[in-house]
């Protein structure tokens, strides 16, 4: 199963809201950055990109799915 969540400093419906930006900073991001992070079941970041249509993501997923 693959579950996607969006972490943002903006209070939009259906997102994980990080108003202080602390979680974003811990991920090496600013409150204005856009990033897609694939977190593995063991809690490690397996894939990170700034582009939602990154061609590397399907290749990464193909190794595991």
MDAnalysis code that builds the backbone (N, CA, C; Angstrom):
import MDAnalysis as mda
import numpy as np

u = mda.Universe.empty(195, n_residues=65, atom_resindex=np.repeat(np.arange(65), 3), trajectory=True)
u.add_TopologyAttr("name", ["N", "CA", "C"] * 65)
u.add_TopologyAttr("resid", np.arange(1, 66))
u.add_TopologyAttr("resname", ["UNK", "UNK", "UNK", "UNK", "UNK", "UNK", "UNK", "UNK", "UNK", "UNK", "UNK", "UNK", "UNK", "UNK", "UNK", "UNK", "UNK", "UNK", "UNK", "UNK", "UNK", "UNK", "UNK", "UNK", "UNK", "UNK", "UNK", "UNK", "UNK", "UNK", "UNK", "UNK", "UNK", "UNK", "UNK", "UNK", "UNK", "UNK", "UNK", "UNK", "UNK", "UNK", "UNK", "UNK", "UNK", "UNK", "UNK", "UNK", "UNK", "UNK", "UNK", "UNK", "UNK", "UNK", "UNK", "UNK", "UNK", "UNK", "UNK", "UNK", "UNK", "UNK", "UNK", "UNK", "UNK"])
u.atoms.positions = np.array([
    [0.841, -1.168, 0.000],
    [0.000, 0.000, 0.000],
    [0.893, 1.241, 0.000],
    [0.483, 2.223, -0.743],
    [1.201, 3.487, -0.833],
    [0.249, 4.592, -0.392],
    [0.642, 5.331, 0.640],
    [-0.173, 6.422, 1.163],
    [0.610, 7.714, 0.984],
    [-0.045, 8.740, 0.464],
    [0.612, 10.019, 0.208],
    [0.026, 11.073, 1.132],
    [0.907, 11.831, 1.765],
    [0.510, 12.957, 2.605],
    [1.289, 14.180, 2.143],
    [0.678, 15.324, 2.248],
    [1.345, 16.579, 1.892],
    [1.619, 17.352, 3.174],
    [2.893, 17.686, 3.412],
    [3.311, 18.463, 4.572],
    [3.570, 19.883, 4.105],
    [2.918, 20.845, 4.731],
    [3.045, 22.230, 4.295],
    [2.880, 23.178, 5.475],
    [3.426, 24.367, 5.332],
    [3.247, 25.410, 6.345],
    [1.919, 26.129, 6.153],
    [1.266, 25.890, 5.024],
    [-0.015, 26.537, 4.719],
    [-1.170, 25.684, 5.247],
    [-2.165, 26.305, 5.883],
    [-3.291, 25.550, 6.448],
    [-4.353, 25.197, 5.415],
    [-4.021, 24.306, 4.505],
    [-4.962, 23.881, 3.473],
    [-5.709, 22.628, 3.930],
    [-6.924, 22.403, 3.421],
    [-7.669, 21.189, 3.778],
    [-6.931, 19.929, 3.318],
    [-6.931, 18.922, 4.156],
    [-6.378, 17.628, 3.783],
    [-4.865, 17.521, 3.805],
    [-4.165, 18.488, 4.415],
    [-2.707, 18.435, 4.464],
    [-2.244, 18.224, 5.900],
    [-0.988, 17.827, 6.042],
    [-0.358, 17.820, 7.356],
    [0.188, 19.227, 7.557],
    [-0.386, 19.957, 8.479],
    [-0.073, 21.372, 8.664],
    [1.090, 21.525, 9.641],
    [2.143, 22.193, 9.204],
    [3.336, 22.454, 10.006],
    [3.479, 23.970, 10.146],
    [2.668, 24.613, 11.011],
    [2.645, 26.070, 11.065],
    [3.976, 26.704, 11.453],
    [4.777, 26.040, 12.273],
    [6.063, 26.611, 12.681],
    [7.164, 26.325, 11.666],
    [6.950, 25.356, 10.783],
    [7.973, 24.974, 9.811],
    [9.047, 24.066, 10.381],
    [8.904, 23.646, 11.632],
    [9.922, 22.821, 12.280],
    [10.120, 21.477, 11.576],
    [9.044, 20.802, 11.240],
    [9.170, 19.508, 10.555],
    [9.802, 19.690, 9.180],
    [9.409, 20.741, 8.471],
    [9.995, 21.012, 7.154],
    [11.497, 21.257, 7.276],
    [11.910, 22.042, 8.269],
    [13.343, 22.315, 8.460],
    [14.108, 21.038, 8.772],
    [13.508, 20.151, 9.555],
    [14.183, 18.883, 9.878],
    [14.389, 18.025, 8.634],
    [13.561, 18.246, 7.631],
    [13.700, 17.530, 6.359],
    [14.600, 18.278, 5.386],
    [15.187, 19.399, 5.840],
    [16.078, 20.178, 4.984],
    [15.342, 21.096, 4.039],
    [14.092, 21.446, 4.361],
    [13.266, 22.275, 3.491],
    [12.925, 23.586, 4.180],
    [12.530, 24.576, 3.386],
    [12.007, 25.814, 3.941],
    [10.491, 25.785, 3.810],
    [9.829, 26.766, 4.375],
    [8.367, 26.792, 4.318],
    [7.846, 27.100, 2.926],
    [8.721, 27.522, 2.010],
    [8.289, 27.791, 0.632],
    [8.705, 26.696, -0.338],
    [9.481, 25.717, 0.118],
    [9.911, 24.618, -0.748],
    [8.752, 23.680, -1.058],
    [8.871, 23.031, -2.195],
    [7.962, 21.955, -2.565],
    [8.794, 20.690, -2.697],
    [8.349, 19.623, -2.086],
    [9.099, 18.377, -2.172],
    [8.160, 17.198, -2.034],
    [8.529, 16.129, -2.691],
    [7.838, 14.856, -2.562],
    [8.815, 13.920, -1.863],
    [8.411, 13.406, -0.720],
    [9.249, 12.493, 0.041],
    [8.548, 11.152, 0.130],
    [9.233, 10.110, -0.264],
    [8.690, 8.773, -0.117],
    [9.346, 8.174, 1.126],
    [8.545, 7.939, 2.146],
    [9.051, 7.397, 3.403],
    [8.766, 5.903, 3.433],
    [9.826, 5.132, 3.601],
    [9.691, 3.682, 3.635],
    [9.002, 3.243, 4.922],
    [8.480, 2.018, 4.962],
    [7.821, 1.523, 6.181],
    [8.731, 1.536, 7.415],
    [10.055, 1.475, 7.212],
    [10.968, 1.508, 8.362],
    [11.265, 2.929, 8.826],
    [10.612, 3.934, 8.214],
    [10.749, 5.318, 8.641],
    [11.830, 6.110, 7.940],
    [12.609, 5.486, 7.081],
    [13.659, 6.187, 6.354],
    [13.106, 6.801, 5.069],
    [13.666, 7.949, 4.686],
    [13.285, 8.566, 3.416],
    [13.955, 7.770, 2.306],
    [13.150, 7.193, 1.431],
    [13.677, 6.373, 0.350],
    [13.876, 7.140, -0.934],
    [13.098, 8.209, -1.117],
    [13.172, 8.973, -2.363],
    [12.713, 10.388, -2.068],
    [13.419, 11.367, -2.648],
    [13.060, 12.772, -2.462],
    [13.243, 13.503, -3.780],
    [12.276, 14.346, -4.111],
    [12.354, 15.134, -5.335],
    [11.552, 16.417, -5.158],
    [11.844, 17.407, -5.974],
    [11.071, 18.654, -5.968],
    [9.988, 18.625, -7.032],
    [10.019, 17.623, -7.888],
    [9.075, 17.539, -9.003],
    [8.078, 16.408, -8.788],
    [6.795, 16.707, -8.915],
    [5.784, 15.659, -8.746],
    [5.837, 14.627, -9.862],
    [6.331, 15.015, -11.026],
    [6.403, 14.092, -12.164],
    [7.849, 13.663, -12.423],
    [8.630, 13.464, -11.388],
    [10.031, 13.066, -11.528],
    [10.105, 11.674, -12.151],
    [10.828, 11.512, -13.261],
    [10.913, 10.200, -13.904],
    [11.646, 9.160, -13.058],
    [12.388, 9.596, -12.064],
    [13.088, 8.651, -11.205],
    [12.178, 7.933, -10.227],
    [11.017, 8.509, -9.924],
    [10.116, 7.884, -8.957],
    [9.573, 6.545, -9.441],
    [9.025, 6.443, -10.662],
    [8.569, 5.120, -11.115],
    [9.697, 4.086, -11.132],
    [10.895, 4.519, -11.491],
    [12.027, 3.593, -11.503],
    [12.346, 3.120, -10.086],
    [12.305, 4.038, -9.130],
    [12.546, 3.659, -7.736],
    [11.474, 2.687, -7.248],
    [10.210, 3.027, -7.511],
    [9.111, 2.166, -7.065],
    [9.156, 0.793, -7.724],
    [9.587, 0.723, -8.975],
    [9.655, -0.553, -9.692],
    [10.607, -1.529, -9.003],
    [11.595, -0.995, -8.301],
    [12.527, -1.865, -7.581],
    [11.875, -2.530, -6.381],
    [10.807, -1.934, -5.851],
    [10.217, -2.418, -4.609],
    [8.820, -3.001, -4.769],
    [8.090, -2.586, -5.796],
    [6.706, -3.043, -5.939],
    [6.590, -4.170, -6.944],
])
